[in-house]
């Protein structure tokens, strides 16, 4: 789904401020391929403008998470990390 910049700001801000989202902000930034501080500056603090690159990457990551295509895995060696599912499972 494609979002306008204002709608994406609203949706992702609400998503990141939700304590029961199931993914940390750092893991969401990793999924989007962006820096943790950039995600916080653009969406939580809103003190930086959103570039087109940021908009495309966050939209892709947000849609993948909401569709259930991504899961959080734990490994003793790696700790927690983001992985893609073989079959989608929508988060509760």
N, C-alpha and C positions, 0 to 999 in steps of 0.2 A: 504494500500500500504506500502511495506517495503522499507526503504531508507538506503543507506550506511551512515556512520557517516558524511562524507564530504558533501553528498547531503542533509542530514537532517540539518546540520549546515547552509548551504547556504539557504535552503528553509525557515527555522524557523527564521533565522536572517533577511531575507527580509520581512517575515511576521510581526515580532515584530517591525521593524523600520517603517512599513507602518502606517501612522496616521489614515487611514480610514479602519482599520481592523475590527472594531466593537466590540472588546473585549480588556480590559486592560491587561497589562502584569500580574498584580496581579490576575486577574480572570483566565487567561490562566494557571498560576502556580497552582491555586486552582483546575482547571479542570484536570491538569496533576497529581495532588497530590504531588507537589514538592514545595520547598521554593522559594519565590519571588527572593531572592538574588542569589540563585543557578541558576535560569533561566537567570538572567542578567549576571552573571559571565561566564556561559558557552556559551551563544548564542550572547550576545551583546558585552561584553568586551573581550570575548574569552581568559580569563586568567586562566581558569580551564579546565582540560580534561573532556570529556563526558564519564560517566560510562555507562555500559550496561543497568543498571536500569533506568538511566535518558533517555537513547535513547528509550527504550521501552515505558516509560510513555509519553514522549513528542510526539513520533510517534502516539500513540493512541489518545492523546488529539488533535493533529494537524489534524489527519484524521477525527475525530468526528466533529470538527469545520468546516472543509472544506466541509464535506458531508452534513452539515446543520442539524445535529442531536442535536445540542446544541443551547440554546437561553439564552439571558441575561434578567433576570426578575427584577422587582423593587417592593419592599414592603416597606411600611412606617416603619414597625418594623425591618426588616432585612437590608434595603437599597438595593443595587444591589447584585444579586447572580446568579450563573450559574445553569441552569436547563436543563434536557433532553427533547426534543420534542417527542410528540406522533407520528407525521409524519414529515419526513425530509423536510427542506426548505433550499435550498442552499442560502448562503448570497450573496448579490449583490456586 
